[in-house]
Amino acid sequence: MSTTQSERLRELLEPLVTSQGLDLEEIAIDSVGRKRVLRVVVDSDTGADLDQIADVSRALSAKLDESDAMGAGEYTLEVGTPGAERLLKDRHHYERAVSRLVKFQLTEGGGELVARILTVGDEGLELEVPGVKGRKATARSLAFSDIDKARVQVEFNRKDDANDQNDQHDENNDKKEEEA
């Protein structure tokens, strides 16, 4: 049987989150002055939109109101997603970050590595390390055991497949206009 409040809350709330098609990633209880804040982080393989977050928030609020899991004192419930620069801890976090740029803190004085996750295997990752100063990107394998911390990086100038398709569409339209 669980002993901590976080574990009790997880047992209470996880089935509700799962029933909404999401994963319960994290539960945290923080004190802010005299107030307590219950932060619940949810996610899924396809992400979570605002409607899903609102639905989960209402369901969790109702469940918490009918239980004594938070005790008698007042608290604020905050439900959200991990955010753009999420910390990667579990295998499914890495799977959700495929094609994303990640900053790795390596174990045993291995330093830092910034690379794009290409695939996730049983023992580790296949990465693409961006080239520096005009050099080509290189492939690298990285075992999970060699990773101390990993965090997704925000990319403002990345050209993804959707943008490439839009650019191609714009180029075709420009050619048609020139021909007309």
DAURKA-V574562 format. One record per residue. N is the residue number from 1. RES is the residue in one letter. SS is DSSP state (2 for helix, 1 for strand, 0 for the rest). Layout:
# DAURKA-V574562
n->N res->RES ss->SS
n->N res->RES ss->SS
This chain:
# DAURKA-V574562
n->1 res->M ss->0
n->2 res->S ss->0
n->3 res->T ss->0
n->4 res->T ss->0
n->5 res->Q ss->2
n->6 res->S ss->2
n->7 res->E ss->2
n->8 res->R ss->2
n->9 res->L ss->2
n->10 res->R ss->2
n->11 res->E ss->2
n->12 res->L ss->2
n->13 res->L ss->2
n->14 res->E ss->2
n->15 res->P ss->2
n->16 res->L ss->2
n->17 res->V ss->2
n->18 res->T ss->2
n->19 res->S ss->2
n->20 res->Q ss->0
n->21 res->G ss->0
n->22 res->L ss->0
n->23 res->D ss->1
n->24 res->L ss->1
n->25 res->E ss->1
n->26 res->E ss->1
n->27 res->I ss->1
n->28 res->A ss->1
n->29 res->I ss->1
n->30 res->D ss->1
n->31 res->S ss->1
n->32 res->V ss->1
n->33 res->G ss->0
n->34 res->R ss->0
n->35 res->K ss->1
n->36 res->R ss->1
n->37 res->V ss->1
n->38 res->L ss->1
n->39 res->R ss->1
n->40 res->V ss->1
n->41 res->V ss->1
n->42 res->V ss->1
n->43 res->D ss->1
n->44 res->S ss->0
n->45 res->D ss->0
n->46 res->T ss->0
n->47 res->G ss->0
n->48 res->A ss->0
n->49 res->D ss->0
n->50 res->L ss->2
n->51 res->D ss->2
n->52 res->Q ss->2
n->53 res->I ss->2
n->54 res->A ss->2
n->55 res->D ss->2
n->56 res->V ss->2
n->57 res->S ss->2
n->58 res->R ss->2
n->59 res->A ss->2
n->60 res->L ss->2
n->61 res->S ss->2
n->62 res->A ss->2
n->63 res->K ss->2
n->64 res->L ss->2
n->65 res->D ss->2
n->66 res->E ss->2
n->67 res->S ss->0
n->68 res->D ss->0
n->69 res->A ss->0
n->70 res->M ss->0
n->71 res->G ss->0
n->72 res->A ss->0
n->73 res->G ss->0
n->74 res->E ss->0
n->75 res->Y ss->1
n->76 res->T ss->1
n->77 res->L ss->1
n->78 res->E ss->1
n->79 res->V ss->1
n->80 res->G ss->1
n->81 res->T ss->0
n->82 res->P ss->0
n->83 res->G ss->0
n->84 res->A ss->0
n->85 res->E ss->0
n->86 res->R ss->0
n->87 res->L ss->1
n->88 res->L ss->0
n->89 res->K ss->0
n->90 res->D ss->0
n->91 res->R ss->2
n->92 res->H ss->2
n->93 res->H ss->2
n->94 res->Y ss->2
n->95 res->E ss->2
n->96 res->R ss->2
n->97 res->A ss->0
n->98 res->V ss->0
n->99 res->S ss->0
n->100 res->R ss->0
n->101 res->L ss->1
n->102 res->V ss->1
n->103 res->K ss->1
n->104 res->F ss->1
n->105 res->Q ss->1
n->106 res->L ss->1
n->107 res->T ss->0
n->108 res->E ss->0
n->109 res->G ss->0
n->110 res->G ss->0
n->111 res->G ss->0
n->112 res->E ss->1
n->113 res->L ss->1
n->114 res->V ss->1
n->115 res->A ss->1
n->116 res->R ss->1
n->117 res->I ss->1
n->118 res->L ss->1
n->119 res->T ss->1
n->120 res->V ss->1
n->121 res->G ss->0
n->122 res->D ss->0
n->123 res->E ss->0
n->124 res->G ss->1
n->125 res->L ss->1
n->126 res->E ss->1
n->127 res->L ss->1
n->128 res->E ss->1
n->129 res->V ss->1
n->130 res->P ss->0
n->131 res->G ss->0
n->132 res->V ss->0
n->133 res->K ss->0
n->134 res->G ss->0
n->135 res->R ss->0
n->136 res->K ss->0
n->137 res->A ss->0
n->138 res->T ss->1
n->139 res->A ss->1
n->140 res->R ss->1
n->141 res->S ss->1
n->142 res->L ss->1
n->143 res->A ss->1
n->144 res->F ss->2
n->145 res->S ss->2
n->146 res->D ss->2
n->147 res->I ss->1
n->148 res->D ss->1
n->149 res->K ss->1
n->150 res->A ss->1
n->151 res->R ss->1
n->152 res->V ss->1
n->153 res->Q ss->0
n->154 res->V ss->0
n->155 res->E ss->0
n->156 res->F ss->0
n->157 res->N ss->0
n->158 res->R ss->0
n->159 res->K ss->0
n->160 res->D ss->0
n->161 res->D ss->2
n->162 res->A ss->2
n->163 res->N ss->2
n->164 res->D ss->2
n->165 res->Q ss->2
n->166 res->N ss->2
n->167 res->D ss->2
n->168 res->Q ss->2
n->169 res->H ss->2
n->170 res->D ss->2
n->171 res->E ss->2
n->172 res->N ss->2
n->173 res->N ss->2
n->174 res->D ss->2
n->175 res->K ss->2
n->176 res->K ss->2
n->177 res->E ss->2
n->178 res->E ss->2
n->179 res->E ss->2
n->180 res->A ss->0
